[in-house]
Amino acid sequence: MWVRSTMAYRVSFVMTTFGNFAATFLDFVAIMLMFSRVDALGGYSLPEVAFLYGLSAVAFGLADLLIGSMDRLGRRVRDGTLDTLLVRPAPVLAQVAADRFALRRLGRVTQGVLVLGWSLSRVDVDWTAAKLLLMPLMIVGGCGIFCAVFVAGAAFQFLAQDASEVQNAFTYGGTTMLQYPPTVFTAELVRGVTFVLPLAFVNWVPAAYVLGRPYPLGLPGWTAFASPLVALACCALAGLAWRAGLRSYRSTGS
């Protein structure tokens, strides 16, 4: 329904999609401006940083497209309109994810794909079958991890009721952090996004294998292929949190 509504105004759709593309592309412009003054950032060259940026942007862009509307849940909890979703013969999670589905978010995915393609044409990598296999695994695993963060953040809004900005700190803030190499951050932060909120498995860890870089925190080599498993574990935990939050919902009381 939302896609048909969007495509009814095609010029508006093109303009908003381009606006989304341009706004997100400014993040990479900022990185390029940094490299106009330095040759390396944390020991990484511009193509290598672009590789990290592209992986993060595509994985997050897909998750944002599929389930980014979860940050609207807090508003529905506050005004009681979540009740209308509970009486429909469809999973509440699917309904919340589809609420005001924004096809314009394809702009973020598109610019991420373009940056990733540019980086692959410039980065110095000795491609093997394992590295080629790892590329789609990174995208799928990263998308799954971000989807889990979206759902977990939405589950927290059942309790806080107005926590969309807290959720955005881990979703939008997380993808911004992953656009830069782990070597520019403190070891404590890298540990946190590896063992507590495993965003490092979106691109830092698997990209280290592709680029031939040292693994963050000296992790074993097999962890480069663990992104899909980490995503499954995160989704399972997020699902439990969602079910707990939904069971605790008591409407507005009016």
VMD Tcl script that draws the C-alpha trace (Angstrom):
set ca {
  {0.00 0.00 0.00}
  {2.74 2.45 0.94}
  {4.71 1.64 -2.22}
  {1.65 2.25 -4.40}
  {1.00 5.49 -2.54}
  {4.60 6.61 -3.10}
  {4.62 5.75 -6.80}
  {1.43 7.73 -7.35}
  {3.65 10.83 -7.17}
  {6.65 9.73 -9.21}
  {8.35 13.12 -9.44}
  {8.14 13.51 -5.68}
  {9.54 9.98 -5.27}
  {12.50 10.74 -7.55}
  {13.23 14.01 -5.76}
  {13.06 12.54 -2.26}
  {15.16 9.53 -3.30}
  {17.79 11.81 -4.80}
  {17.68 13.93 -1.66}
  {18.28 10.83 0.46}
  {21.14 9.85 -1.86}
  {22.75 13.30 -1.69}
  {22.36 13.73 2.07}
  {23.98 10.38 2.84}
  {26.69 10.87 0.22}
  {27.88 13.94 2.14}
  {29.24 11.54 4.76}
  {31.65 10.15 2.19}
  {32.46 13.65 0.95}
  {33.63 14.43 4.50}
  {35.94 11.41 4.37}
  {37.33 12.51 1.02}
  {38.02 15.97 2.47}
  {40.00 14.34 5.28}
  {42.14 12.51 2.74}
  {42.85 15.77 0.94}
  {45.04 16.56 3.98}
  {46.34 13.11 4.97}
  {47.53 10.03 3.10}
  {46.12 7.50 5.56}
  {43.57 7.38 8.36}
  {44.46 4.99 11.14}
  {46.81 3.27 8.71}
  {44.06 2.78 6.10}
  {44.17 4.32 2.62}
  {41.19 6.07 1.01}
  {40.10 2.99 -1.03}
  {40.24 0.85 2.11}
  {38.18 3.33 4.13}
  {35.76 3.55 1.18}
  {35.50 -0.24 1.32}
  {34.50 -0.07 4.99}
  {32.13 2.79 4.24}
  {30.45 0.96 1.37}
  {29.93 -2.23 3.35}
  {28.44 -0.34 6.28}
  {26.25 1.87 4.10}
  {24.81 -1.01 2.05}
  {24.15 -3.26 5.07}
  {22.55 -0.47 7.07}
  {20.69 0.88 4.05}
  {19.02 -2.50 3.44}
  {18.09 -2.83 7.11}
  {16.78 0.74 7.18}
  {14.72 0.06 4.06}
  {13.23 -3.17 5.41}
  {12.67 -2.33 9.05}
  {13.67 1.30 9.62}
  {10.11 2.29 10.54}
  {10.55 0.58 13.91}
  {11.55 3.90 15.46}
  {7.89 5.00 15.12}
  {6.83 2.44 17.70}
  {7.32 4.81 20.65}
  {4.76 7.21 19.21}
  {2.23 4.41 18.77}
  {2.79 3.25 22.34}
  {2.26 6.76 23.69}
  {-0.96 7.51 21.80}
  {-2.39 3.98 21.98}
  {-2.61 3.41 18.22}
  {-0.62 0.21 18.62}
  {-3.94 -1.32 19.69}
  {-5.13 -1.25 16.09}
  {-2.21 -3.47 15.06}
  {-2.89 -5.98 17.82}
  {-6.38 -6.83 16.50}
  {-5.27 -7.45 12.92}
  {-4.57 -11.02 11.75}
  {-0.91 -10.30 11.01}
  {2.29 -10.27 13.10}
  {2.69 -6.95 14.92}
  {6.40 -6.83 14.10}
  {5.69 -7.08 10.37}
  {3.01 -4.38 10.60}
  {5.29 -1.97 12.48}
  {8.12 -2.59 10.02}
  {5.80 -1.89 7.07}
  {4.28 1.21 8.65}
  {4.93 4.18 6.32}
  {7.36 2.07 4.27}
  {9.77 4.59 2.72}
  {10.98 3.47 -0.70}
  {13.06 6.67 -0.89}
  {15.57 4.93 1.38}
  {16.84 3.20 -1.74}
  {18.91 6.37 -2.16}
  {21.10 5.36 0.79}
  {21.54 1.85 -0.58}
  {22.40 3.18 -4.04}
  {25.11 5.54 -2.85}
  {26.55 2.78 -0.66}
  {26.70 0.43 -3.64}
  {28.43 3.10 -5.76}
  {31.06 3.80 -3.10}
  {31.60 0.08 -2.56}
  {32.00 -0.49 -6.30}
  {34.49 2.38 -6.55}
  {36.51 1.01 -3.65}
  {36.64 -2.48 -5.16}
  {38.08 -1.00 -8.35}
  {40.84 0.77 -6.38}
  {41.68 -1.40 -3.40}
  {44.66 -3.76 -3.67}
  {43.25 -7.20 -2.85}
  {44.43 -10.64 -3.87}
  {41.00 -12.12 -4.59}
  {40.40 -15.75 -3.73}
  {37.25 -17.90 -3.74}
  {36.93 -17.45 0.03}
  {37.10 -13.64 -0.24}
  {34.57 -13.58 -3.05}
  {32.22 -15.76 -0.98}
  {32.69 -13.47 2.01}
  {31.41 -10.38 0.17}
  {27.69 -11.37 0.05}
  {27.98 -12.92 3.52}
  {29.14 -9.56 4.88}
  {26.18 -7.75 3.34}
  {23.60 -10.29 4.53}
  {25.14 -10.65 7.97}
  {25.52 -6.90 8.41}
  {21.92 -6.31 7.38}
  {20.76 -8.93 9.87}
  {22.76 -7.37 12.70}
  {21.33 -3.92 12.03}
  {17.81 -5.37 11.78}
  {18.31 -6.92 15.21}
  {19.43 -3.56 16.62}
  {16.32 -1.89 15.17}
  {14.04 -4.52 16.75}
  {15.84 -4.42 20.11}
  {15.58 -0.63 20.13}
  {11.88 -0.85 19.37}
  {11.41 -3.35 22.20}
  {13.06 -0.88 24.57}
  {10.48 1.71 23.56}
  {7.76 -0.40 25.17}
  {9.46 0.47 28.43}
  {10.75 3.99 27.75}
  {7.93 5.05 25.36}
  {10.06 7.90 24.01}
  {13.44 6.41 23.15}
  {13.74 6.84 19.40}
  {16.89 8.95 19.82}
  {18.45 6.26 22.00}
  {17.69 3.76 19.27}
  {19.13 6.08 16.62}
  {22.37 6.34 18.59}
  {22.98 2.64 18.01}
  {21.60 2.40 14.46}
  {22.53 5.60 12.64}
  {25.38 6.24 15.08}
  {26.63 2.69 14.67}
  {26.81 2.84 10.89}
  {28.65 6.19 11.06}
  {31.23 4.68 13.41}
  {31.74 1.64 11.16}
  {32.58 3.90 8.23}
  {35.97 4.52 9.85}
  {38.69 1.95 10.58}
  {38.80 0.42 14.07}
  {42.36 1.69 14.55}
  {41.11 5.26 15.11}
  {39.04 4.24 18.15}
  {40.06 3.27 21.67}
  {40.41 -0.39 22.56}
  {37.53 -0.11 25.05}
  {35.13 1.08 22.36}
  {36.26 -1.64 19.96}
  {35.68 -4.26 22.68}
  {32.21 -2.87 23.30}
  {31.14 -3.09 19.65}
  {32.69 -6.54 19.35}
  {31.57 -8.42 22.45}
  {28.62 -6.37 23.78}
  {26.88 -4.94 20.71}
  {28.64 -6.87 17.92}
  {28.57 -4.19 15.23}
  {32.21 -4.98 14.43}
  {31.02 -8.09 12.58}
  {29.20 -5.89 10.05}
  {32.46 -4.91 8.37}
  {35.49 -4.47 10.64}
  {36.17 -8.16 11.27}
  {35.34 -9.65 7.84}
  {36.91 -6.71 6.00}
  {40.16 -7.36 7.86}
  {40.34 -10.75 6.14}
  {39.59 -9.30 2.71}
  {42.07 -6.44 3.06}
  {44.75 -8.53 4.76}
  {44.68 -6.30 7.84}
  {45.19 -7.36 11.48}
  {41.97 -8.46 13.14}
  {40.51 -6.12 15.78}
  {41.57 -7.21 19.28}
  {43.56 -10.08 17.78}
  {40.49 -12.20 17.07}
  {41.05 -15.63 15.45}
  {40.87 -15.87 11.68}
  {37.64 -17.89 11.52}
  {35.68 -14.98 12.99}
  {35.82 -13.29 9.57}
  {33.13 -15.75 8.43}
  {31.05 -15.49 11.61}
  {28.89 -12.51 10.57}
  {25.83 -14.62 9.57}
  {26.04 -16.59 12.83}
  {26.36 -13.39 14.85}
  {23.37 -11.97 12.96}
  {21.27 -15.06 13.77}
  {22.20 -14.82 17.46}
  {21.41 -11.10 17.54}
  {18.07 -11.64 15.80}
  {17.15 -14.40 18.26}
  {17.92 -12.16 21.24}
  {16.11 -9.22 19.65}
  {13.10 -11.47 19.03}
  {13.00 -12.45 22.70}
  {13.22 -8.78 23.70}
  {10.40 -7.93 21.29}
  {8.13 -10.64 22.65}
  {8.83 -9.53 26.22}
  {8.10 -5.90 25.34}
  {4.89 -6.78 23.51}
  {3.65 -8.84 26.45}
  {4.28 -5.90 28.78}
  {2.20 -3.49 26.66}
  {-0.86 -2.21 28.53}
  {-2.18 0.45 26.12}
  {-2.77 4.02 27.35}
  {-5.36 3.14 29.94}
  {-7.92 5.55 28.45}
}
mol new
graphics top color blue
foreach p $ca { graphics top sphere $p radius 0.5 }
foreach p [lrange $ca 0 end-1] q [lrange $ca 1 end] { graphics top cylinder $p $q radius 0.2 }
display resetview
